[in-house]
């Protein structure tokens, strides 16, 4: 019996563990991550749905001007109703019974001319272009967010590896010092100071590990992955820095027409202009044709209605109390507003792009400075380590040098991350992601 329960428990354990263990790790370079996000990001999926919907809106607008065919069948019973007709007082009245009737009717209507119809189709097509533009803007945002999350993970991994290496070195020094304290060569305060240093490094490792997991979760969100999907990044921070820090895009002249926000505002200006045309078209007449065929399934005794009817309807707007004029003036004002907004955005984008270049140059100078500081701090730590083993420097001096090195590495990685993000924002402004 015990063996039976063991088999059941083992089976349950295998059924739970194996799917997790067999789940493949998704290995992504920076370019792979961007392409994966474009295909699987939930926001972009909704944006693609919006494009498909706008295509259907165009078909809907066109369909309004195509032939409209309707058919109907009716049945009428007068419940034995009668009517009496007396042609003269001398003659008796004649009684007419109302027999049940039934009709089959088919009708066709066709719009021949309507100004708003043709302008409406153009507006629908322009609306689709704006939806596609919104998709491109969403895709640009997703690219930026994915790259930033990728950078963040790599930066945290770099800091974590450095701290772990530093802990390993600190642990070796701690053990050697502990042996010297046990031998009575050094005082017990030395080992306590080193213990504090090891504990501090340990706490930094735990904090960085939590930040790293947060970065991975953020990356999974932008990639459209499940929260338990394992991800491994194949690109290194140094490779990305070599690729982008001195990127030629930074030296390019800013072109306003390349900016997606500016392109969208241009489309809004076109839309406002088409709206003026639509309001002008409301002054034009509307002409439509219709044809109707009626088949009498159950005829009344007296029937003079024709089977075929063909007609035309011309609707001419005469007077609306100034409503159409007011709408036209509002459309013109909206157009002026969009033109003014376009000029304002052009000024804002030009100033913003210049500021982004200044920020990039400042961060580039800080990057060079922090790179030198990091190398010096590492060299000082190595010398302090050697001198400490020789008994030349104190534990306090070694701990201080170790703290300076960790701070220098952290500052260097932080500036590198800021520099890459500044370059990324500059590329985004120029639509070069």
Order of alpha helices (4+ residues) and beta strands (2+ residues): alpha-beta-alpha-alpha-beta-beta-beta-beta-alpha-alpha-beta-alpha-alpha-beta-beta-alpha-alpha
